[in-house]
Amino acid sequence: MDDRMFSEIRDMLDQGIAIKETREQVNQGFRDVADAFNFFPNASKVSPDFQYTHDLMFRTMATLVPPAPSVLDLGAGTGRLSKLVLGRFPQSQVTLVDISEKLLKEAARQLEEIGAEFRTVAGDLFANDDVQLEADSFDCVVSSYALCHGRIESEYEGLYARIRNWIKPGGCFLCLDHVHGSKAELTMLGFEDWAELLRRNFPEDRVEPILKNSLIEDSPLDIPHHLSLLSKVGFESVDVLWKKGLFALYGGFGKTVESPDVNHKATRDARPEPSQSLYPDKSKGCRTQ
């Protein structure tokens, strides 16, 4: 990454939420996808260790869920992750949730072709009560490059509380996603490594827009924040299974008997000063076409 690009990306990072699209703007972008069939075709080129990380997700599932698990795929898009789940667990019953009915329609078409058992639910993952699912109904909740579209910490906390409610006792939540470092300097190291990966897989003129777009569309937390929130809402144990730069596979496992008495409504809308981070102490990005 040259000095100019580094400086501009660091400036965007420091501005935090001030430069970002609103959650509704992000949602509308996915609702208005023009070509659902060709949505997010470069997933394996945008993130590191693509095959290994998905294999690790499924090996983790295999140690924790029954052979025919009920699986919830959050931010499912056209069903890319769901199809991989079904490839590893052919008897799975999969529920796909996404904000975009267009993408879910394409997912349904593809899953029908392989005779999968599935259902689709259109809704905003980060809006309280927008996605209505039964409690204790899933062996595993999975997500891949979707949850980074949350905006503030309370939105993540509210979503994690609902995920905890949806999984069965002994179930698990596994998320492979875009993250930031716990300090801006660490995040910038991650951007440098990401730029090198993108240069190997894309023409030079695609690299800078992908990096900058992630700062406009995505608002990823750092791993310590994710794990802290998962513990706070009542997951029995939490862990990070893999991390490389700005990407990580993390999760919550099992749940405490009683849900903690915390406020899960994502109502906080305080905007930090431009020099502040999105986080207390200190974006079309993950789905780059």
JOJO-V383497 format. One record per residue. N is the residue number from 1. RES is the residue in one small letter. NEAR is the number of other C-alpha atoms within 12 Angstrom. Layout:
n;res;near
N;RES;NEAR
N;RES;NEAR
This chain:
n;res;near
1;m;25
2;d;14
3;d;10
4;r;11
5;m;20
6;f;24
7;s;17
8;e;21
9;i;34
10;r;29
11;d;22
12;m;29
13;l;40
14;d;28
15;q;24
16;g;34
17;i;33
18;a;25
19;i;29
20;k;33
21;e;26
22;t;23
23;r;30
24;e;21
25;q;21
26;v;34
27;n;32
28;q;22
29;g;24
30;f;36
31;r;25
32;d;18
33;v;27
34;a;17
35;d;18
36;a;27
37;f;22
38;n;20
39;f;28
40;f;30
41;p;18
42;n;21
43;a;28
44;s;26
45;k;27
46;v;35
47;s;41
48;p;32
49;d;23
50;f;27
51;q;17
52;y;20
53;t;29
54;h;37
55;d;22
56;l;26
57;m;37
58;f;35
59;r;18
60;t;31
61;m;34
62;a;22
63;t;18
64;l;25
65;v;29
66;p;23
67;p;21
68;a;23
69;p;34
70;s;35
71;v;47
72;l;45
73;d;47
74;l;48
75;g;45
76;a;47
77;g;44
78;t;39
79;g;42
80;r;38
81;l;43
82;s;44
83;k;35
84;l;28
85;v;43
86;l;30
87;g;21
88;r;23
89;f;27
90;p;24
91;q;20
92;s;32
93;q;31
94;v;40
95;t;44
96;l;43
97;v;42
98;d;38
99;i;38
100;s;34
101;e;28
102;k;31
103;l;36
104;l;38
105;k;29
106;e;28
107;a;39
108;a;33
109;r;22
110;q;23
111;l;31
112;e;18
113;e;13
114;i;17
115;g;18
116;a;26
117;e;27
118;f;33
119;r;28
120;t;38
121;v;31
122;a;30
123;g;29
124;d;32
125;l;41
126;f;39
127;a;27
128;n;24
129;d;18
130;d;18
131;v;27
132;q;21
133;l;26
134;e;17
135;a;18
136;d;25
137;s;27
138;f;34
139;d;39
140;c;48
141;v;50
142;v;48
143;s;42
144;s;44
145;y;42
146;a;43
147;l;44
148;c;44
149;h;46
150;g;42
151;r;44
152;i;36
153;e;37
154;s;33
155;e;33
156;y;39
157;e;39
158;g;33
159;l;38
160;y;50
161;a;38
162;r;39
163;i;50
164;r;48
165;n;37
166;w;36
167;i;36
168;k;31
169;p;29
170;g;29
171;g;39
172;c;46
173;f;50
174;l;47
175;c;47
176;l;45
177;d;47
178;h;44
179;v;47
180;h;38
181;g;32
182;s;26
183;k;26
184;a;30
185;e;19
186;l;21
187;t;31
188;m;31
189;l;23
190;g;33
191;f;39
192;e;28
193;d;25
194;w;35
195;a;35
196;e;25
197;l;29
198;l;29
199;r;21
200;r;17
201;n;20
202;f;22
203;p;16
204;e;17
205;d;13
206;r;21
207;v;30
208;e;29
209;p;25
210;i;34
211;l;43
212;k;31
213;n;28
214;s;38
215;l;41
216;i;33
217;e;40
218;d;42
219;s;44
220;p;44
221;l;41
222;d;38
223;i;37
224;p;24
225;h;32
226;h;42
227;l;32
228;s;26
229;l;34
230;l;42
231;s;28
232;k;30
233;v;36
234;g;33
235;f;38
236;e;28
237;s;25
238;v;31
239;d;29
240;v;32
241;l;28
242;w;28
243;k;28
244;k;32
245;g;31
246;l;41
247;f;36
248;a;41
249;l;41
250;y;39
251;g;41
252;g;41
253;f;38
254;g;36
255;k;34
256;t;24
257;v;16
258;e;17
259;s;25
260;p;21
261;d;10
262;v;18
263;n;20
264;h;30
265;k;22
266;a;26
267;t;18
268;r;17
269;d;16
270;a;17
271;r;22
272;p;22
273;e;17
274;p;17
275;s;20
276;q;22
277;s;33
278;l;38
279;y;33
280;p;18
281;d;15
282;k;20
283;s;40
284;k;33
285;g;38
286;c;40
287;r;39
288;t;32
289;q;25
